[in-house]
Amino acid sequence: MGIHYNEKLKKLPPYLFIEIDRKKKEAIERGSDIISLGVGDPDMPTPEHIIKSMQEAVAKPANHQYPFGAGLLSYRKAVADWYKKRFNVDLNPDEVCALIGSKEGIGHIHLGFINPGDVVLIPEPGYPVYNTGTIFTDGVPYFMPLLEKNGFLPDLDVIPKDVVKKAKLIFINYPNNPTAAVAPKEFYIKLIEFAEKNNIIVAADAAYSEIYYDENDKPSSFLEFPGAKEVGVEFHSLSKTYNMTGWRIGWVCGNKDIIAGIAKVKDNYDSGVFQAVQEAAVTALSSSQKCVEDARKIYKERRDALVDGLRKLGWEVSLPKASFYVWAKVPKGYTSSQVISKLLDEAAIVCTPGNGMGKSGDGYVRFALTVGVSRIKEVIGRISKIKW
Ligand SMILES: *Cc1c(COP(=O)(O)O)cnc(C)c1O
């Protein structure tokens, strides 16, 4: 019997980071001492107190049954308290829904709001999942280029009127993966006006809000701005903040009716987040945030080592204010793909080609700061030996 995949599955591009991981494993099998700055997955372990909380939670029989619903009230309250403290945003527990990692909600939100032919506005280069959900719902992606001359912000004024008319959902992501850009307040104010006027739901992806480098200039939440809660929601994750990518926990918060739509999709697709994981997440959000401060210090040392090293070699790189990525212009005369091949073949370094995350990313490569300073110095040493 021949197995036939459906047309939507066939339309999906290969998942970029699985491809990168495959290439990396092949090189390791050939005996290379690979240094991977490819996938944005923290190398540091989950902090001890969160693990301990999980160990206790997992022993409780009450946590062994289907979790169902929008998440434990204690989890949704912990999220609300954290938002109040961090962003001075007021949330009720019914304005929060637990997710199996924010990727789950980002990929499923379309099911609640997109009919065939509806347009979804998607930043590019960007996280591939915004488009995946669009393809699965027969939505039509409209890609908004993130260009350096615009501060890597989408230019809402140049989206054609007929596209805007059909648009139902817009994704934004700051601090941004992959460009490491942070959005200024004016952008959010303009975005809310645009969304309100055109009846478009805003889906703000804030996975990197806590990975910042200047205490006095922290990234904003979309929900801080007047009118935000009328038009949208924000996705958040414990993955990057607490080194918990494997645990699969995040949340979406904001507009109550949008949250209800997402929760309804989830009721019919999955049965919620393992309650023991939710209890551990309450511990993460409500205890001392020193572990996050420590992680920021480590990323900062890595960022400085990589940016300084690349600049000394003549690369054009701006110093990121947030996220654990460095978005570097490739040496003149090369494409992103040529550069990542050269880095892999001649220096055993894995990184992400900018164009792999969208065509406006061509001419850049993304380095993830997921190895220690001594390995970053090794990266610089190896790159210095490449003949361009
Ligand atoms: C890592 C990441 C996420 C979230 O990951 P989860 O582990 O599913 O919470 C979301 N958006 C972007 C842009 C990311 O890089």
The ligand as an SDF file (V2000), in Angstrom:
LIG
                    3D

 15 15  0  0  0  0  0  0  0  0999 V2000
   12.0200   28.9800   21.7680 C   0  0  0  0  0  0  0  0  0  0  0  0
   10.9350   29.8210   21.1830 C   0  0  0  0  0  0  0  0  0  0  0  0
    9.6060   29.6800   21.5680 C   0  0  0  0  0  0  0  0  0  0  0  0
    9.0690   28.7440   22.5920 C   0  0  0  0  0  0  0  0  0  0  0  0
    9.3940   27.5750   22.8420 O   0  0  0  0  0  0  0  0  0  0  0  0
    8.6030   26.6100   23.8100 P   0  0  0  0  0  0  0  0  0  0  0  0
    9.6740   25.7530   24.3440 O   0  0  0  0  0  0  0  0  0  0  0  0
    7.6270   25.8760   22.9790 O   0  0  0  0  0  0  0  0  0  0  0  0
    7.9200   27.4290   24.8610 O   0  0  0  0  0  0  0  0  0  0  0  0
    8.6620   30.5170   21.0210 C   0  0  0  0  0  0  0  0  0  0  0  0
    8.9980   31.4490   20.1390 N   0  0  0  0  0  0  0  0  0  0  0  0
   10.2520   31.6140   19.7460 C   0  0  0  0  0  0  0  0  0  0  0  0
   10.5510   32.6850   18.7840 C   0  0  0  0  0  0  0  0  0  0  0  0
   11.2670   30.8030   20.2340 C   0  0  0  0  0  0  0  0  0  0  0  0
   12.5090   30.9670   19.8050 O   0  0  0  0  0  0  0  0  0  0  0  0
  1  2  1  0
  2  3  1  0
  2 14  2  0
  3  4  1  0
  3 10  2  0
  4  5  1  0
  5  6  1  0
  6  7  2  0
  6  8  1  0
  6  9  1  0
 10 11  1  0
 11 12  2  0
 12 13  1  0
 12 14  1  0
 14 15  1  0
M  END
$$$$
